[in-house]
């Protein structure tokens, strides 16, 4: 089945063509980073307007890159939520209109379901069941994944997501936006043991996370430091902050995998591009007897191709969304598989 996928949950307007839920024929993304950089974060109203401007161009580009015509598309997959309502509505309204006009079925997909299934588009996909660490600007969740549509939340952040903490620390240090990439680049130049930042909830027996306190610890450290921060000190702060985040994410994920008896771990979402996180999971995987799966960098950030796995599954099963389906800003992944 040839599926056109559309993603507009935040500040990326994306479209892709995926065949049979496995073969990515195109994956086109229009970024809004330059638009939001001056504000230090995403401005929802601006994001919605930019989606309106870009969505037709992005869809046409995805079809052209895939070498298919719109008449060859057999189904549409679109992000329903969670995300920014105004942004979601642009993609969802477009998908509903195209579904009605072309007379083809529509699948409304959970944004994080797309992320954690993205490795199934790779040449060596993980088998079910696996543990998924979904880590991005808005999410830090641990899910048990027993199959497509079969998810159970084991843990989540109680305040700031890891990616959100990266952005806020980057803003605090005057690095700009998006902060995750900038902190990661700067951390390579610093000493991760220079500053003993806290590891929030690392030793708690649950699977939850918290990064608000770590962000506050960085702020307090910078506020108490009397001299201007030079490049070396900035790099040490970035490296020490990243070391704290990575230690919490890796240790709690590996502990949860052991508790669940799972030997496969998927790390997905925008923060899955982080070099420190990838390196540390690689170092620990053999020691803990688990296999770690990271999507390719182009499939880590928000993109449309990642929706193709779930969209193909639901459409083949006959689980179609109707034109009454609406966008949702909040949506538990555990219930998406409910008939």
C-alpha positions as CSV (number, residue, x, y, z in Angstrom):
1,X,0.0,0.0,0.0
2,X,1.3,3.5,-0.9
3,X,0.6,5.9,1.9
4,X,1.1,9.6,2.0
5,X,2.0,10.7,5.5
6,X,1.6,14.2,6.9
7,X,3.2,15.6,10.1
8,X,2.6,19.1,11.6
9,X,2.5,18.7,15.4
10,X,5.0,21.4,16.3
11,X,7.3,23.5,14.1
12,X,8.2,21.0,11.3
13,X,5.9,20.7,8.2
14,X,6.6,17.3,6.8
15,X,5.3,14.9,4.2
16,X,6.5,11.5,3.1
17,X,5.5,8.5,0.9
18,X,5.9,5.1,2.5
19,X,5.2,1.7,0.8
20,X,3.8,-1.2,2.9
21,X,4.9,0.4,6.1
22,X,8.5,-0.6,5.5
23,X,9.9,1.3,2.4
24,X,10.5,5.0,2.7
25,X,10.2,6.5,-0.8
26,X,10.5,10.2,0.3
27,X,10.7,12.2,3.5
28,X,10.5,16.0,3.0
29,X,10.7,18.4,6.0
30,X,10.3,22.1,6.0
31,X,11.9,23.5,9.2
32,X,10.9,26.6,11.0
33,X,14.0,26.9,13.1
34,X,15.0,30.3,11.7
35,X,11.5,31.7,12.4
36,X,11.5,30.7,16.1
37,X,15.2,31.1,16.9
38,X,14.8,34.9,17.6
39,X,12.2,34.0,20.3
40,X,14.3,31.3,21.9
41,X,11.5,28.7,21.4
42,X,8.4,27.8,19.3
43,X,5.7,30.5,19.1
44,X,2.5,28.5,18.4
45,X,0.7,31.1,16.3
46,X,3.7,31.6,14.1
47,X,4.1,27.8,13.7
48,X,0.5,27.4,12.6
49,X,0.8,30.2,10.0
50,X,4.0,28.7,8.6
51,X,2.4,25.3,8.3
52,X,-0.4,26.8,6.2
53,X,2.2,28.3,3.9
54,X,4.3,25.2,3.6
55,X,2.0,22.2,3.6
56,X,1.0,22.1,-0.1
57,X,4.6,22.6,-1.2
58,X,5.9,19.9,1.1
59,X,3.2,17.4,0.0
60,X,4.0,18.1,-3.7
61,X,7.7,17.7,-3.1
62,X,7.2,14.4,-1.3
63,X,5.2,13.0,-4.2
64,X,7.7,14.2,-6.7
65,X,10.7,12.8,-4.8
66,X,8.9,9.5,-4.5
67,X,8.1,9.4,-8.2
68,X,4.4,8.8,-7.7
69,X,1.3,10.8,-8.6
70,X,-1.5,11.7,-6.2
71,X,-3.8,9.2,-8.0
72,X,-1.4,6.3,-6.9
73,X,-1.7,7.1,-3.2
74,X,-3.9,4.4,-1.5
75,X,-4.2,5.8,2.0
76,X,-3.2,8.8,4.2
77,X,-1.6,8.8,7.6
78,X,-1.5,12.0,9.6
79,X,-0.5,13.1,13.1
80,X,-3.6,13.6,15.3
81,X,-1.7,14.5,18.5
82,X,-0.3,15.2,20.9
83,X,1.1,18.6,19.9
84,X,0.2,22.3,19.4
85,X,-3.5,22.3,18.4
86,X,-3.2,25.0,15.8
87,X,-0.3,23.3,14.2
88,X,-2.0,19.9,14.3
89,X,-5.2,21.2,12.7
90,X,-3.3,22.3,9.6
91,X,-2.0,18.8,8.8
92,X,-5.1,17.0,10.0
93,X,-7.5,19.3,8.0
94,X,-5.4,18.8,4.9
95,X,-5.3,15.1,5.3
96,X,-9.1,14.8,5.9
97,X,-9.8,17.0,2.8
98,X,-7.5,14.8,0.6
99,X,-8.9,11.6,2.0
100,X,-12.5,12.8,1.1
101,X,-11.5,14.2,-2.3
102,X,-9.5,11.1,-3.4
103,X,-11.9,8.6,-1.8
104,X,-9.1,6.8,0.1
105,X,-8.9,5.8,3.8
106,X,-7.3,7.9,6.6
107,X,-5.3,6.8,9.7
108,X,-4.9,9.3,12.6
109,X,-1.6,8.5,14.3
110,X,-0.2,9.3,17.7
111,X,3.0,11.4,17.4
112,X,5.0,9.3,19.8
113,X,3.8,6.1,18.2
114,X,5.4,7.3,15.0
115,X,8.7,8.1,16.8
116,X,9.0,4.7,18.6
117,X,8.2,2.7,15.5
118,X,10.6,4.7,13.3
119,X,13.3,2.0,13.6
120,X,11.0,-0.4,11.8
121,X,11.8,1.6,8.6
122,X,15.5,0.6,8.9
123,X,17.2,-2.4,7.3
124,X,17.5,-4.3,10.6
125,X,14.4,-3.4,12.6
126,X,13.8,-4.6,16.2
127,X,11.5,-7.4,16.9
128,X,8.7,-7.1,19.5
129,X,8.6,-6.8,22.4
130,X,11.0,-4.0,23.2
131,X,11.4,-1.1,25.6
132,X,11.1,2.3,24.1
133,X,12.7,5.5,25.5
134,X,10.9,8.3,23.8
135,X,12.9,11.4,24.5
136,X,12.3,14.8,22.9
137,X,11.5,18.5,23.7
138,X,8.0,17.6,24.9
139,X,8.4,14.0,26.0
140,X,10.5,11.7,28.2
141,X,8.6,8.4,28.5
142,X,9.4,4.8,28.9
143,X,7.0,2.4,27.1
144,X,6.8,-1.3,26.9
145,X,6.0,-2.1,23.2
146,X,4.5,-5.6,22.6
147,X,3.4,-4.8,19.0
148,X,1.9,-2.0,16.9
149,X,-1.0,-0.6,18.9
150,X,0.1,-2.5,22.1
151,X,1.8,0.0,24.4
152,X,2.1,0.4,28.2
153,X,3.5,3.5,29.9
154,X,6.1,2.5,32.5
155,X,7.5,5.9,33.3
156,X,7.5,9.5,32.3
157,X,8.9,12.9,33.3
158,X,7.1,14.6,36.2
159,X,8.1,18.1,35.0
160,X,10.5,19.2,32.2
161,X,11.2,16.8,29.4
162,X,14.9,16.2,28.7
163,X,14.8,18.1,25.4
164,X,13.0,21.0,27.2
165,X,15.8,21.1,29.8
166,X,18.4,21.2,27.0
167,X,16.7,24.2,25.4
168,X,16.3,26.1,28.7
169,X,19.9,25.5,29.7
170,X,21.1,26.6,26.3
171,X,19.0,29.8,26.6
172,X,20.5,30.4,30.1
173,X,24.0,30.1,28.6
174,X,23.1,32.4,25.7
175,X,23.7,29.7,23.1
176,X,20.5,30.2,21.1
177,X,17.9,27.8,19.7
178,X,17.5,24.9,19.2
179,X,19.4,24.2,22.4
180,X,19.9,20.4,22.2
181,X,22.2,20.5,19.2
182,X,24.2,23.5,20.6
183,X,24.7,21.9,24.0
184,X,25.8,18.6,22.5
185,X,28.3,20.4,20.2
186,X,29.7,22.4,23.1
187,X,29.9,19.4,25.5
188,X,32.4,17.6,23.3
189,X,34.9,20.4,24.1
190,X,34.3,20.3,27.9
191,X,35.0,18.1,31.0
192,X,31.9,16.1,32.0
193,X,33.3,15.8,35.5
194,X,34.0,19.4,36.1
195,X,30.8,20.2,37.9
196,X,28.9,17.8,40.1
197,X,25.3,18.5,38.9
198,X,22.6,16.4,40.5
199,X,21.1,13.3,39.0
200,X,17.4,13.7,39.7
201,X,15.4,10.6,40.7
202,X,18.3,8.3,39.6
203,X,18.0,6.2,42.7
204,X,14.3,6.3,43.0
205,X,12.8,2.8,42.6
206,X,10.2,4.0,40.0
207,X,10.7,4.5,36.2
208,X,9.9,8.3,36.2
209,X,12.1,11.2,35.4
210,X,12.5,14.8,36.5
211,X,14.8,17.4,34.9
212,X,13.5,20.7,36.4
213,X,15.8,20.5,39.4
214,X,18.8,19.9,37.2
215,X,17.9,22.9,35.1
216,X,17.6,24.9,38.3
217,X,21.0,23.6,39.5
218,X,22.6,24.9,36.4
219,X,21.0,28.3,36.8
220,X,22.1,28.6,40.5
221,X,25.6,27.6,39.5
222,X,25.8,30.3,36.8
223,X,24.2,32.9,39.1
224,X,26.7,32.3,41.9
225,X,29.7,32.4,39.6
226,X,31.2,35.9,39.9
227,X,33.3,36.1,36.7
228,X,32.1,36.2,33.1
229,X,32.0,32.7,31.6
230,X,34.8,32.0,29.2
231,X,34.5,29.4,26.4
232,X,36.2,26.7,28.4
233,X,33.9,27.2,31.4
234,X,30.9,27.2,29.2
235,X,32.0,23.9,27.6
236,X,32.5,22.4,31.1
237,X,29.0,23.4,32.1
238,X,27.5,22.0,28.9
239,X,29.5,18.7,29.3
240,X,28.6,18.3,33.0
241,X,24.9,19.1,32.4
242,X,24.8,16.6,29.5
243,X,26.6,13.9,31.6
244,X,23.9,14.2,34.3
245,X,21.1,13.9,31.7
246,X,22.7,11.0,29.9
247,X,23.4,9.1,33.2
248,X,19.8,9.4,34.3
249,X,18.4,8.4,31.0
250,X,20.7,5.4,30.4
251,X,20.6,4.0,33.9
252,X,16.9,4.2,34.4
253,X,16.2,2.8,31.0
254,X,18.5,-0.1,31.4
255,X,17.1,-0.8,34.9
256,X,13.6,-0.8,33.5
257,X,14.5,-3.1,30.7
258,X,15.9,-5.6,33.2
259,X,12.8,-5.3,35.4
260,X,10.6,-6.0,32.3
261,X,12.9,-8.9,31.1
262,X,13.4,-7.1,27.8
263,X,16.6,-7.4,25.7
264,X,15.8,-4.8,23.1
265,X,15.7,-1.1,23.6
266,X,14.6,1.6,21.1
267,X,15.7,5.1,21.8
268,X,13.6,7.6,19.7
269,X,12.7,11.2,19.4
270,X,14.8,14.3,18.8
271,X,17.1,13.8,21.7
272,X,18.0,10.4,20.2
273,X,20.4,12.3,17.9
274,X,22.5,13.4,20.9
275,X,26.0,12.1,20.5
276,X,26.6,11.7,24.2
277,X,23.4,9.6,24.7
278,X,24.3,7.4,21.7
279,X,27.8,6.8,22.8
280,X,26.9,5.9,26.4
281,X,24.1,3.5,25.4
282,X,26.6,1.9,23.0
283,X,29.1,1.5,25.9
284,X,26.6,0.0,28.3
285,X,24.6,-2.3,25.9
286,X,27.1,-5.2,25.9
287,X,27.6,-5.0,29.7
288,X,23.9,-5.3,30.2
289,X,23.2,-7.8,27.5
290,X,20.8,-5.7,25.5
291,X,20.6,-4.5,21.9
292,X,20.0,-0.7,21.4
293,X,18.2,0.6,18.3
294,X,18.5,4.2,17.3
295,X,16.7,5.5,14.2
296,X,18.8,7.2,11.6
297,X,19.2,11.0,12.4
298,X,16.7,11.9,9.7
299,X,14.1,9.8,11.5
300,X,14.8,11.1,15.0
301,X,13.4,14.6,14.7
302,X,9.8,15.3,13.7
303,X,9.2,13.8,10.3
304,X,6.4,12.2,8.4
305,X,7.9,8.9,7.3
306,X,7.8,7.6,10.8
307,X,4.0,7.7,10.7
308,X,4.0,5.2,7.8
309,X,4.6,2.1,9.9
310,X,1.5,2.5,12.1
311,X,-0.6,4.0,9.3
312,X,0.0,1.0,7.1
313,X,-0.9,-1.4,9.9
314,X,-4.1,0.3,10.8
315,X,-5.3,0.9,7.3
316,X,-4.6,-2.8,6.3
317,X,-6.6,-3.8,9.4
318,X,-9.5,-1.6,8.3
319,X,-9.2,0.8,11.2
320,X,-9.9,4.0,9.4
321,X,-10.5,7.5,10.9
322,X,-13.6,9.3,9.7
323,X,-14.0,13.0,8.9
324,X,-15.2,13.7,12.5
325,X,-11.7,13.0,13.9
326,X,-10.2,16.0,15.6
327,X,-6.8,17.1,16.8
328,X,-5.9,16.5,20.5
329,X,-3.2,18.3,22.4
330,X,-2.9,15.5,25.0
331,X,-3.3,11.8,24.3
332,X,-2.2,8.7,26.2
333,X,-0.3,6.3,24.0
334,X,-1.6,3.4,26.0
335,X,-5.1,3.8,24.5
336,X,-4.4,4.2,20.8
337,X,-4.7,0.5,20.2
338,X,-8.2,0.3,21.6
339,X,-10.7,-0.7,18.9
